[in-house]
Amino acid sequence: MPHKVKAVIARAKNADVELVDIIVPDPGPGEVVVDVLTCGVCHTDLHYKLGGIGDDYPYLLGHESTAVVSQIGENVTNVKVGDRVILNWRAVCGQCRACEKGQPQYCFNTANATQKMTLEDGTELSPALGIGSFAEKTLVAAGQCTKVDEDADAAAVGLLGCGIMAGIGAAMNTGEIKRGESVAVIGCGGVGAASIAGAQLAGATTIIAVDVNPAKLEKAKELGATHTVNSAEVDAVAAIQELTGGFGADVVIDAVGRPETYKQAFYARDLAGRVVLVGVPTPEMKLELPLLDVFGRGGSLKSSWYGDCLPSRDFPMLVSQYKLGRLDLDAFVTERIKLDQIEEAFHKMHEGTVLRSVVEIA
């Protein structure tokens, strides 16, 4: 029978989030109900709250989670009751043109649960990124569950569900960083810091962190940056070039997503280098570059969607790297909080004082 559980919703644009009771139905075919263990407080949730993604309120927020499967619907074969899973928002279909080309990481028809979770009065909820896991339980498509080992800290590995995967994937998957290459990362919040960790994991030997916040630059050094640049004090492009023999970096990752930072990334790369945009711009932003410069510098300009990850491939591999001590996911967990502290966590995020606040639910 349906479950009544506590959850955090955004009822209206710019309003404070609310802790309420919601109704989670039993899973239908291809669906799974999970008991949520942890959920990171991600910038995407803040965008939902502020109306930056849509106006389909009320939103059931949360998506960066570790959970345990508690019920499965018909035709579910990839997980079973009791499995520890990381939730993802790329449940590949296996049939779209991307999947048929052997590129499931670009799947254009990812799945979500068909049924709706609701408020007690029957009002349908819109789950953030098709997940909605600021809740004791949530309903997802079975493909949104990736089984992982149980002997890893749930709060740490759950961050692979979104922001940390986006950053690591921007470095390893989209940027295709090779051993011995030089990398610069512009913007050292959660995603940028993860890009630095990914660059180190990929074998980069010069890793330059760029930010205007000294505290973030210090954290970047802990995660693998070999050099730091405070772009409030010096010209970022000139500094990156100076640290790379005057040439520029092989790969420059823009983890901010503004025209100004993208231009820095474009001109801070070496000839034939790669630029990766992983920071998310807003709809009104415009970019202008001389077309001759685009042609003359060669290389590639890439955008990174979810770190171009394939959860079934990448999540277990990165959890293994974490357990081996090669990927410090613990460093991203700034604080552990409860469901009723999420509004406060949004304020800390806006102030730039945390990498991740993680809600511990079970």
KAJO-V20334 format. One line per field, one symbol per residue. ss: DSSP state (H for helix, E for strand, L for the rest). phi: phi as a letter, one per 40 degrees, with the letter a starting at -180 (. if undefined). psi: psi as a letter, one per 40 degrees, with the letter a starting at -180 (. if undefined). Layout:
ss = ???
phi = ???
psi = ???
//
This chain:
ss = LLEEEEEEEELLLLLLLEEEEEEELLLLLLEEEEEEEEEELLHHHHHHHHLLLLLLLLEELLLEEEEEEEEELLLLLLLLLLLEEEELLLLLLLLLHHHHLLLHHHLLLLLLLLLLLEELLLLELEEHHHLLLLELEEEEEHHHEEELLLLLLHHHHHHHHLHHHHHHHHHHHHLLLLLLLEEEEELLLHHHHHHHHHHHHHLLLEEEEEELLHHHHHHHHHLLLLEEEELLLLLHHHHHHHHLLLLLEEEEEELLLLHHHHHHHHHHEEEEEEEEELLLLLLLLLLLLLHHHHHHHLLEEEELLHHHLLHHHHHHHHHHHHHLLLLLHHHHLLEEELHHHHHHHHHHHHHLLLLLEEEELL
phi = .dbbbcabbbcadgcccbcbcbbbccccdgbbbbcccaaccbdccccddcgcbibccccccgabbbabcbabccgcbcbbdgccbbcbbbcccgbccccccgbccbdcaccbcccbcbcccgccbbcdfgbgbcacbabbcdccbbcbcccbcccccccccacccdcccdcccccfcbdgcbbbbcgbcdcccccccccccchcbbbbcbabbdccccccccchccabbcccbbcccccccccbggchccbbbcbbgbdccccdccccccdgcbbbcbccccdccbbbbccccccccggabbbbcfgfcbdcccccccccccccgcbccdccccabbbdcbccccccccccgcbcacbcbbb
psi = iihhiiihihdiheiiiihihihhiiiaheihhihhdihihidddddddeeedaffiihhihegiiihhdiiaieheeiihehhihiifggideeiddddefgeeehefiiiidiiiiideehiihhhfecgegidiihiideehhhiiefihdddddeeecdddddddddddddfhiheiihhhhhfaddddddddddddeeidhhhhhiehdddddddddeehdiihheedihdddddddefeediidhhhhedfiddddddddeeiiheihhhhdihiideiihhihddddddeaaihiihhfffihdddddddddddddeeehgddeegdihiideedddddddddefeidhhhhhd.
//
